[in-house]
Amino acid sequence: MSPVFRPHHALGRTGFRATQLGIGDLADRSRPLAECVATLRRALDAGLNVVDTAPNYEDGYSEQIVGEALRGRRDGVFVIDKIDHLHEPVAAQIEQSLARLRLDHVDLFVFHACSRGEDLQKLMAPGGGFAQLAAQIEQGRARFRGLSSHHPDVLRTAIAAGVCDVVMFPLGPFADRRYETEILPLAKARGVGTVCFKTFGAGKLLADTEGYQRPLAPHPHGRVRPKLTVAQCVHYTLTLDPDVALLGLSDPPEQDAAWAAARTFTPLSQAMLATTRAAAALAIADKGDVWWNPPPGDSQPSGSDQRP
């Protein structure tokens, strides 16, 4: 396969030039390791150069897949891993992740799903998680530090405090507009990299599902539920222009659909963005919890501006 993608965006101040699309979690324990590895390598062969994983993605299986897929081809790939347990010692978690990956370092470790102000305050406190992660960077186990969050207030505080090289957050046709109108511009203005997810709304926008591997029963009245296309979702997110849009890309047909959408991309007008948002609201209705958007009226305390 000749490369479809080439480096497109500077990833914040990291110095790395990333492709528009990144490879999100594709672990599925119902599929053999070799199949998952081949799927990931297919995306790498297409030129994608950002790979995301985490310990709690299929209980370490995702890290195992990433490590095996990168065997002999680590150079030029920006690897993101997570620290899942926000208030447990960082060093031990990083050691375990690197062992599963069979790598001596990753490019970015991110505190995973930190969506409460009180959790961020603890991470930013002297001796807290960010200080511990900084020590791991000094030891060469990572190059950069970051945060993923499902709350705009938490992201705003972290960016303003200067504790993140990269932030990860939802961005797509059915994501809280504050990610789009406030967090993305703020991160860009501060030189913080932006890696975004939920373009497809955990699959809810494309299919009859409550989320990952949780299909819905047929509609009780036999109605066809509205859906968006892959192109509608991808074009929406790419119009907003994050540094990287992470997509699941968990099998070749999904990859091919995403590649085709990226190849045909031209920025959407404001009217088309609004039309896509309206269609997404219809497509996601009655499909369960939208966990990546904070409930209406939920504001988190700004926390501390202490820098570890």
C-alpha positions as CSV (number, residue, x, y, z in Angstrom):
1,M,0.0,0.0,0.0
2,S,1.4,3.4,-1.0
3,P,1.0,6.0,1.8
4,V,-2.3,7.8,1.7
5,F,-1.4,10.3,4.5
6,R,1.6,12.5,5.1
7,P,2.5,14.6,8.1
8,H,0.2,17.6,8.1
9,H,0.1,19.5,11.4
10,A,2.7,20.4,14.1
11,L,1.5,18.7,17.3
12,G,1.6,21.7,19.5
13,R,5.0,22.5,20.7
14,T,6.3,18.9,20.7
15,G,8.2,19.4,17.4
16,F,6.4,16.4,15.9
17,R,4.5,16.7,12.6
18,A,1.4,14.5,12.8
19,T,-1.0,13.2,10.2
20,Q,-4.6,14.5,10.2
21,L,-5.9,11.2,11.4
22,G,-4.5,9.1,14.2
23,I,-5.1,5.4,15.2
24,G,-7.3,5.0,18.2
25,D,-7.9,1.9,20.3
26,L,-8.6,-1.1,18.1
27,A,-8.2,-3.9,20.6
28,D,-10.8,-6.6,20.5
29,R,-10.1,-9.8,22.5
30,S,-12.5,-11.7,20.2
31,R,-10.0,-11.3,17.5
32,P,-6.6,-13.0,17.4
33,L,-3.5,-10.8,18.2
34,A,-2.0,-11.3,14.8
35,E,-5.2,-10.0,13.1
36,C,-5.3,-6.9,15.3
37,V,-1.6,-6.3,14.7
38,A,-2.1,-6.6,11.0
39,T,-4.9,-4.1,11.1
40,L,-2.8,-1.6,13.0
41,R,0.1,-2.1,10.6
42,R,-2.2,-1.5,7.7
43,A,-3.0,2.0,9.1
44,L,0.8,2.6,9.6
45,D,1.3,1.5,6.0
46,A,-1.2,4.2,4.9
47,G,1.1,6.7,6.5
48,L,-0.7,7.4,9.8
49,N,1.9,8.3,12.4
50,V,0.0,8.8,15.7
51,V,-1.1,5.7,17.8
52,D,-3.1,5.9,21.0
53,T,-3.5,3.2,23.6
54,A,-4.2,2.7,27.4
55,P,-3.9,0.0,30.0
56,N,-7.6,-0.3,30.5
57,Y,-8.3,-0.9,26.8
58,E,-9.2,-4.6,26.9
59,D,-7.1,-5.0,30.1
60,G,-3.7,-4.4,28.5
61,Y,-4.5,-6.1,25.1
62,S,-4.3,-2.8,23.3
63,E,-0.8,-2.1,24.6
64,Q,0.3,-5.5,23.6
65,I,-1.1,-5.0,20.0
66,V,0.6,-1.6,19.7
67,G,3.9,-2.9,20.9
68,E,3.9,-5.9,18.5
69,A,2.8,-3.7,15.6
70,L,5.7,-1.3,16.2
71,R,8.3,-4.0,16.3
72,G,10.9,-2.9,13.8
73,R,9.1,0.3,12.8
74,R,9.1,2.5,15.9
75,D,10.8,5.4,14.3
76,G,8.5,8.2,13.1
77,V,5.5,7.1,15.1
78,F,4.2,9.2,18.0
79,V,2.9,6.8,20.7
80,I,0.4,8.0,23.3
81,D,-0.3,5.9,26.4
82,K,-2.4,6.7,29.5
83,I,-2.1,6.7,33.2
84,D,-5.5,5.3,34.2
85,H,-5.3,5.5,38.0
86,L,-5.0,9.2,38.7
87,H,-4.0,9.1,42.3
88,E,-1.8,6.1,42.4
89,P,2.0,6.3,42.0
90,V,2.9,7.2,38.4
91,A,6.2,5.3,38.1
92,A,4.8,1.9,38.7
93,Q,1.9,2.4,36.2
94,I,4.4,3.6,33.5
95,E,6.7,0.6,34.2
96,Q,3.8,-1.8,33.7
97,S,2.7,-0.1,30.5
98,L,6.2,-0.1,29.0
99,A,6.5,-3.8,29.9
100,R,3.3,-4.6,28.0
101,L,4.4,-2.5,25.1
102,R,7.9,-3.9,25.2
103,L,9.2,-0.4,24.7
104,D,11.7,1.7,26.6
105,H,9.7,4.9,26.3
106,V,6.6,6.4,24.7
107,D,6.2,9.9,23.3
108,L,3.3,11.0,25.5
109,F,1.8,9.8,28.8
110,V,-1.6,11.3,29.5
111,F,-3.7,11.3,32.7
112,H,-6.7,9.4,31.5
113,A,-10.3,10.7,31.7
114,C,-9.6,13.4,34.3
115,S,-13.0,15.1,34.3
116,R,-13.4,16.5,37.9
117,G,-11.8,19.7,39.2
118,E,-10.8,18.1,42.4
119,D,-8.9,15.3,40.6
120,L,-7.0,17.9,38.5
121,Q,-6.1,19.9,41.7
122,K,-4.6,16.8,43.2
123,L,-2.6,16.0,40.0
124,M,-1.2,19.6,40.0
125,A,-0.4,19.8,43.7
126,P,3.3,19.7,44.7
127,G,4.4,16.1,44.5
128,G,1.2,15.1,42.6
129,G,0.8,13.2,39.4
130,F,2.2,15.9,37.1
131,A,5.3,16.3,39.2
132,Q,5.8,12.5,39.2
133,L,5.3,12.4,35.5
134,A,7.9,15.1,35.0
135,A,10.4,13.0,36.9
136,Q,9.6,10.0,34.5
137,I,10.3,12.3,31.6
138,E,13.7,13.2,33.1
139,Q,14.4,9.5,33.3
140,G,13.6,9.1,29.6
141,R,10.5,7.0,29.9
142,A,8.4,9.6,28.1
143,R,9.0,12.8,26.2
144,F,5.8,14.8,27.0
145,R,2.9,14.9,29.4
146,G,-0.8,15.6,28.9
147,L,-4.4,15.1,30.0
148,S,-7.5,13.6,28.5
149,S,-10.8,14.9,29.8
150,H,-14.6,14.9,29.3
151,H,-15.0,18.3,30.8
152,P,-14.2,21.7,29.2
153,D,-13.7,23.4,32.6
154,V,-11.0,20.9,33.6
155,L,-9.3,21.2,30.3
156,R,-9.4,25.0,30.5
157,T,-7.7,25.0,33.9
158,A,-5.0,22.5,32.9
159,I,-4.2,24.5,29.7
160,A,-4.0,27.8,31.7
161,A,-1.8,26.2,34.3
162,G,0.7,25.2,31.7
163,V,1.0,21.5,32.9
164,C,0.2,19.9,29.5
165,D,2.1,19.6,26.3
166,V,-0.9,17.9,24.7
167,V,-4.6,17.7,25.6
168,M,-7.1,15.1,24.4
169,F,-10.8,15.8,24.3
170,P,-14.0,15.1,22.3
171,L,-14.6,16.9,19.1
172,G,-17.3,16.0,16.6
173,P,-20.9,16.5,15.4
174,F,-22.3,15.5,18.8
175,A,-19.8,16.9,21.3
176,D,-20.3,19.8,23.8
177,R,-19.7,22.9,21.7
178,R,-17.3,24.3,24.3
179,Y,-14.7,21.8,23.2
180,E,-15.0,23.4,19.8
181,T,-15.5,27.1,20.6
182,E,-13.4,27.4,23.7
183,I,-10.9,24.6,24.4
184,L,-9.6,24.1,20.8
185,P,-8.8,27.8,20.3
186,L,-7.3,28.2,23.8
187,A,-5.0,25.1,23.3
188,K,-3.8,26.4,19.9
189,A,-3.1,29.9,21.3
190,R,-1.0,28.4,24.1
191,G,0.9,26.0,21.8
192,V,-0.7,22.9,23.4
193,G,-1.2,20.0,21.1
194,T,-4.8,18.8,20.4
195,V,-5.6,15.1,19.9
196,C,-9.4,14.7,19.6
197,F,-11.8,11.8,19.7
198,K,-15.5,10.9,19.5
199,T,-15.8,11.9,15.9
200,F,-18.3,9.1,15.5
201,G,-19.8,9.5,18.9
202,A,-18.6,6.1,20.1
203,G,-20.2,4.6,17.0
204,K,-23.7,5.9,17.9
205,L,-23.8,8.3,15.0
206,L,-23.1,5.6,12.4
207,A,-24.9,2.5,13.7
208,D,-27.7,1.2,16.0
209,T,-25.5,0.9,19.2
210,E,-25.3,2.3,22.7
211,G,-21.5,2.4,22.3
212,Y,-18.6,0.2,21.9
213,Q,-19.7,-3.4,21.1
214,R,-23.2,-2.8,22.6
215,P,-25.7,-3.1,19.7
216,L,-29.3,-2.0,20.1
217,A,-32.2,-4.2,19.5
218,P,-34.3,-3.4,16.4
219,H,-36.7,-0.5,16.8
220,P,-39.9,-1.8,18.4
221,H,-42.0,-0.3,15.6
222,G,-39.6,-1.4,12.8
223,R,-38.5,2.2,12.1
224,V,-35.1,2.9,10.6
225,R,-33.1,5.0,13.0
226,P,-31.4,8.0,11.4
227,K,-27.6,7.8,10.9
228,L,-24.7,9.9,9.7
229,T,-22.2,8.8,7.2
230,V,-18.5,8.4,7.9
231,A,-17.8,11.3,5.5
232,Q,-20.2,13.6,7.4
233,C,-18.5,12.9,10.7
234,V,-14.9,13.1,9.4
235,H,-15.5,16.2,7.4
236,Y,-17.0,17.9,10.5
237,T,-14.1,17.2,12.7
238,L,-11.4,18.0,10.1
239,T,-13.1,21.4,9.4
240,L,-12.5,22.3,13.0
241,D,-8.8,21.5,12.4
242,P,-7.4,19.8,15.5
243,D,-3.8,18.6,15.3
244,V,-5.0,15.0,15.2
245,A,-8.4,13.3,14.9
246,L,-8.2,9.9,16.5
247,L,-10.4,7.3,14.8
248,G,-11.0,3.7,15.9
249,L,-10.1,2.2,12.5
250,S,-10.6,-1.3,13.8
251,D,-10.9,-3.3,10.6
252,P,-10.0,-2.7,6.9
253,P,-13.5,-1.6,5.7
254,E,-13.6,1.0,8.5
255,Q,-10.1,2.2,7.5
256,D,-11.0,2.4,3.8
257,A,-14.2,4.5,4.6
258,A,-12.1,6.9,6.7
259,W,-9.4,7.1,4.1
260,A,-12.0,7.9,1.4
261,A,-13.6,10.6,3.7
262,A,-10.2,12.2,4.3
263,R,-9.4,12.2,0.6
264,T,-12.6,14.0,-0.4
265,F,-12.5,16.5,2.5
266,T,-13.0,20.2,1.9
267,P,-13.9,22.5,4.8
268,L,-17.6,22.8,5.6
269,S,-19.4,26.1,5.8
270,Q,-20.9,27.3,9.0
271,A,-24.3,26.4,7.6
272,M,-23.2,22.8,6.8
273,L,-21.6,22.4,10.3
274,A,-24.9,23.4,11.8
275,T,-26.8,21.0,9.5
276,T,-24.5,18.2,10.5
277,R,-24.9,18.9,14.2
278,A,-28.7,18.8,13.8
279,A,-28.5,15.5,12.0
280,A,-26.2,14.1,14.7
281,A,-28.7,15.1,17.5
282,L,-31.3,13.0,15.7
283,A,-28.9,10.1,15.1
284,I,-27.8,9.8,18.7
285,A,-31.2,10.2,20.3
286,D,-32.3,7.2,22.5
287,K,-29.0,5.5,22.2
288,G,-27.9,5.6,25.8
289,D,-25.5,7.7,27.9
290,V,-23.4,10.4,26.2
291,W,-20.6,10.1,28.7
292,W,-18.2,12.4,26.9
293,N,-20.4,15.5,27.4
294,P,-20.8,17.0,30.9
295,P,-24.5,17.2,32.1
296,P,-26.1,20.6,31.5
297,G,-25.2,23.0,34.3
298,D,-22.2,20.9,35.5
299,S,-19.3,23.3,36.1
300,Q,-16.1,22.2,37.8
301,P,-14.1,24.4,40.1
302,S,-11.1,26.0,38.4
303,G,-8.7,24.5,40.9
304,S,-5.1,25.7,41.5
305,D,-2.7,27.3,39.1
306,Q,0.3,25.7,40.9
307,R,2.9,24.3,38.5
308,P,4.7,21.2,39.6
